[in-house]
Amino acid sequence: SNTSTSTKALIGALLAGSVGVIIFLFVHLSGDPSKPVSIGTAKAGACTKGEKCLPDVRFIDTTGVAYTHEQLHGKVIVVNFWATWCKPCQKEIPAFSKVYDKYKQRGVVFLGVLTGDQATSDELLNFASDNMMTYPIVRENSDIRMSFIDDMDNLPTTLIFDRAGKQIYGRAGGLSEQRLSELLEPLVAQK
């Protein structure tokens, strides 16, 4: 009979301790007690689980400039997978360059990810010059490949992310200057 009393006392103490910890965590994690606790609502403009979000990878262009997830936050991002040997890619590059030149001062970043292409640096410089390519070229690496594995099968493929990092467009096939502008204009207008 003594053992069952001490067992009940132990269980009671554990339960009281657990409730105390839960209350402490709830109060501690909810921050300001005068503000109502909102559960399940993300901050305005945050990309949440279940949405396709810009992966946390570093893009390093052929001039050595790195584009980190932190630096890209708050900008509209266009990621275009392409190759020098891809004819539809060559066709859309001048249009992409015109749109890039139009929007680059308005918080839009273009990243042309060279995919499945072993072009040398000199070949790339000549290609960019011949095709009026004005936006940064990023060579694919294992991080980029792992993060965008489903988007790199068909070239060209273009992904567009809003200022919160949420993917709002993703499609294989060439884009015209007009269509790309139509996609970007409402995103650029967002604050």
ABEGO torsion letter per residue (X at the ends): XAAAAAAAAAAAAAAAAAAAAAAAAAAAAAEBAABBBBBGBBBBGBBBBGBBBBBBBBBBBAAGBBBBAAAABGBBBBBBBBBAABAAAAAAAAAAAAAAAAAAAAGBBBBBBBBGBABBAAAAAAAAAAAGBABBBBBBBAAAAAAAAAAAABOBBBBBBBAAGBBABBBBEBBBAAAAAAAAAAAAABX
